[in-house]
Amino acid sequence: MTPFLWLDQKALDRVEQIVNENRPMTDEEIREITTAQLRNVLLYKRPRPEPPRPGRTRRLLLIGIPFLLVMGLAGYLVVTCYPRSVFLWGDEVDRYNAILQRRRVLWSVIVGIVIIGVLGKFLSEAFLSWIPN
């Protein structure tokens, strides 16, 4: 919209109609044109508010749940699978082997979650790029 006295096409048509009647403008007509000008100034100068983006909550859940799962597993790993000291005699050998096995499984789960998440993101972006808006 190119501002010309801040009137749009509809308001310009109304002004032309009034002027073609070859008479002075009434106060009501002047107020009508001034109101149209102010309305157009607001439309032209004030930025339109952005509509809320759909799916923000879903995206937050799709990022938040795996992140919390990975952080929980990492915390569990740090607390239980990395003892400060190890005494390898008697039954402690079996207990330490169980800790090592748990550590390997949990690290595999964490790496698997991250890899599946990244690959899933790439796959979903590829499918979404094929779907027209």
C-alpha beads as a LAMMPS data file, in Angstrom:
LAMMPS data file: protein, C-alpha beads

133 atoms
132 bonds

1 atom types
1 bond types

-500.0 500.0 xlo xhi
-500.0 500.0 ylo yhi
-500.0 500.0 zlo zhi

Masses

1 110.0

Atoms # bond

1 1 1 0.000 0.000 0.000
2 1 1 1.539 3.288 -1.100
3 1 1 0.462 6.023 1.293
4 1 1 -1.081 9.058 -0.378
5 1 1 -2.460 11.158 2.454
6 1 1 -2.762 7.730 4.099
7 1 1 -5.818 6.849 2.056
8 1 1 -6.376 3.467 0.501
9 1 1 -8.315 2.863 -2.716
10 1 1 -11.685 2.622 -0.979
11 1 1 -11.178 5.909 0.891
12 1 1 -9.899 7.614 -2.278
13 1 1 -13.052 6.520 -4.114
14 1 1 -15.152 8.027 -1.296
15 1 1 -13.200 11.329 -1.468
16 1 1 -13.632 11.423 -5.258
17 1 1 -17.371 10.855 -4.861
18 1 1 -17.646 13.736 -2.373
19 1 1 -15.510 16.086 -4.482
20 1 1 -17.489 15.300 -7.665
21 1 1 -20.663 16.498 -5.942
22 1 1 -19.165 20.025 -6.165
23 1 1 -20.138 21.127 -2.653
24 1 1 -18.324 21.723 0.642
25 1 1 -17.605 18.644 2.736
26 1 1 -19.704 18.149 5.840
27 1 1 -18.210 17.556 9.273
28 1 1 -19.422 13.954 9.109
29 1 1 -17.589 13.357 5.817
30 1 1 -14.406 14.974 7.124
31 1 1 -14.530 12.750 10.231
32 1 1 -15.103 9.713 8.018
33 1 1 -12.035 10.497 5.877
34 1 1 -9.874 11.337 8.904
35 1 1 -10.874 8.073 10.561
36 1 1 -9.953 6.169 7.390
37 1 1 -6.585 7.947 7.335
38 1 1 -5.839 7.064 10.954
39 1 1 -6.914 3.458 10.401
40 1 1 -4.561 3.213 7.406
41 1 1 -1.705 4.819 9.359
42 1 1 -2.093 2.144 12.041
43 1 1 -2.223 -0.642 9.467
44 1 1 0.839 0.694 7.654
45 1 1 3.054 1.675 10.583
46 1 1 2.237 -0.811 13.343
47 1 1 3.670 -4.283 12.793
48 1 1 1.107 -7.035 12.748
49 1 1 1.388 -9.431 15.665
50 1 1 2.772 -12.811 14.722
51 1 1 0.177 -15.542 14.850
52 1 1 1.035 -18.292 17.309
53 1 1 2.966 -21.059 15.643
54 1 1 1.140 -24.368 15.741
55 1 1 2.883 -27.362 17.203
56 1 1 5.133 -25.498 19.634
57 1 1 3.991 -27.646 22.567
58 1 1 4.468 -30.804 20.523
59 1 1 7.958 -29.730 19.511
60 1 1 8.800 -28.928 23.122
61 1 1 7.646 -32.386 24.208
62 1 1 9.527 -34.084 21.374
63 1 1 12.709 -32.344 22.479
64 1 1 12.100 -32.303 26.230
65 1 1 11.197 -35.928 26.873
66 1 1 14.284 -37.460 25.199
67 1 1 16.485 -34.769 26.761
68 1 1 15.147 -35.545 30.239
69 1 1 15.540 -39.276 29.579
70 1 1 19.159 -38.853 28.496
71 1 1 19.942 -36.573 31.456
72 1 1 18.310 -39.035 33.862
73 1 1 20.291 -41.927 32.433
74 1 1 23.508 -39.908 32.571
75 1 1 22.832 -39.006 36.206
76 1 1 22.121 -42.638 37.034
77 1 1 25.350 -43.642 35.286
78 1 1 27.408 -41.148 37.251
79 1 1 25.903 -42.116 40.598
80 1 1 25.822 -45.918 40.297
81 1 1 28.152 -47.066 37.539
82 1 1 31.349 -45.198 38.401
83 1 1 32.372 -46.205 41.930
84 1 1 35.159 -44.250 43.637
85 1 1 37.057 -47.384 44.521
86 1 1 36.831 -51.047 43.587
87 1 1 37.973 -53.999 45.662
88 1 1 38.291 -56.970 43.320
89 1 1 38.118 -60.057 45.520
90 1 1 35.400 -62.488 46.368
91 1 1 31.872 -61.506 45.427
92 1 1 33.014 -57.999 44.473
93 1 1 34.387 -59.309 41.151
94 1 1 30.882 -60.351 40.054
95 1 1 29.358 -57.101 41.347
96 1 1 31.940 -55.015 39.455
97 1 1 31.352 -57.029 36.259
98 1 1 27.617 -56.314 36.662
99 1 1 28.408 -52.597 37.011
100 1 1 30.526 -52.704 33.839
101 1 1 27.748 -54.515 31.955
102 1 1 25.144 -51.978 33.167
103 1 1 27.473 -49.140 32.143
104 1 1 27.882 -50.563 28.610
105 1 1 24.127 -51.074 28.199
106 1 1 23.212 -47.598 29.449
107 1 1 25.823 -45.890 27.267
108 1 1 24.466 -47.860 24.300
109 1 1 20.958 -46.676 25.157
110 1 1 22.083 -43.048 25.439
111 1 1 24.001 -43.130 22.154
112 1 1 21.084 -44.945 20.491
113 1 1 18.588 -42.318 21.678
114 1 1 20.763 -39.508 20.354
115 1 1 21.387 -41.188 16.987
116 1 1 17.725 -42.137 16.525
117 1 1 16.698 -38.590 17.476
118 1 1 19.045 -36.993 14.965
119 1 1 18.106 -39.425 12.189
120 1 1 14.411 -38.981 12.994
121 1 1 14.773 -35.217 12.739
122 1 1 16.482 -35.479 9.343
123 1 1 13.854 -37.922 8.109
124 1 1 10.936 -35.777 9.276
125 1 1 12.470 -32.657 7.710
126 1 1 12.917 -34.553 4.436
127 1 1 9.270 -35.646 4.434
128 1 1 8.032 -32.191 5.414
129 1 1 10.004 -30.584 2.588
130 1 1 8.090 -32.752 0.089
131 1 1 4.663 -31.819 1.480
132 1 1 3.339 -28.549 0.000
133 1 1 2.238 -25.874 2.462

Bonds

1 1 1 2
2 1 2 3
3 1 3 4
4 1 4 5
5 1 5 6
6 1 6 7
7 1 7 8
8 1 8 9
9 1 9 10
10 1 10 11
11 1 11 12
12 1 12 13
13 1 13 14
14 1 14 15
15 1 15 16
16 1 16 17
17 1 17 18
18 1 18 19
19 1 19 20
20 1 20 21
21 1 21 22
22 1 22 23
23 1 23 24
24 1 24 25
25 1 25 26
26 1 26 27
27 1 27 28
28 1 28 29
29 1 29 30
30 1 30 31
31 1 31 32
32 1 32 33
33 1 33 34
34 1 34 35
35 1 35 36
36 1 36 37
37 1 37 38
38 1 38 39
39 1 39 40
40 1 40 41
41 1 41 42
42 1 42 43
43 1 43 44
44 1 44 45
45 1 45 46
46 1 46 47
47 1 47 48
48 1 48 49
49 1 49 50
50 1 50 51
51 1 51 52
52 1 52 53
53 1 53 54
54 1 54 55
55 1 55 56
56 1 56 57
57 1 57 58
58 1 58 59
59 1 59 60
60 1 60 61
61 1 61 62
62 1 62 63
63 1 63 64
64 1 64 65
65 1 65 66
66 1 66 67
67 1 67 68
68 1 68 69
69 1 69 70
70 1 70 71
71 1 71 72
72 1 72 73
73 1 73 74
74 1 74 75
75 1 75 76
76 1 76 77
77 1 77 78
78 1 78 79
79 1 79 80
80 1 80 81
81 1 81 82
82 1 82 83
83 1 83 84
84 1 84 85
85 1 85 86
86 1 86 87
87 1 87 88
88 1 88 89
89 1 89 90
90 1 90 91
91 1 91 92
92 1 92 93
93 1 93 94
94 1 94 95
95 1 95 96
96 1 96 97
97 1 97 98
98 1 98 99
99 1 99 100
100 1 100 101
101 1 101 102
102 1 102 103
103 1 103 104
104 1 104 105
105 1 105 106
106 1 106 107
107 1 107 108
108 1 108 109
109 1 109 110
110 1 110 111
111 1 111 112
112 1 112 113
113 1 113 114
114 1 114 115
115 1 115 116
116 1 116 117
117 1 117 118
118 1 118 119
119 1 119 120
120 1 120 121
121 1 121 122
122 1 122 123
123 1 123 124
124 1 124 125
125 1 125 126
126 1 126 127
127 1 127 128
128 1 128 129
129 1 129 130
130 1 130 131
131 1 131 132
132 1 132 133
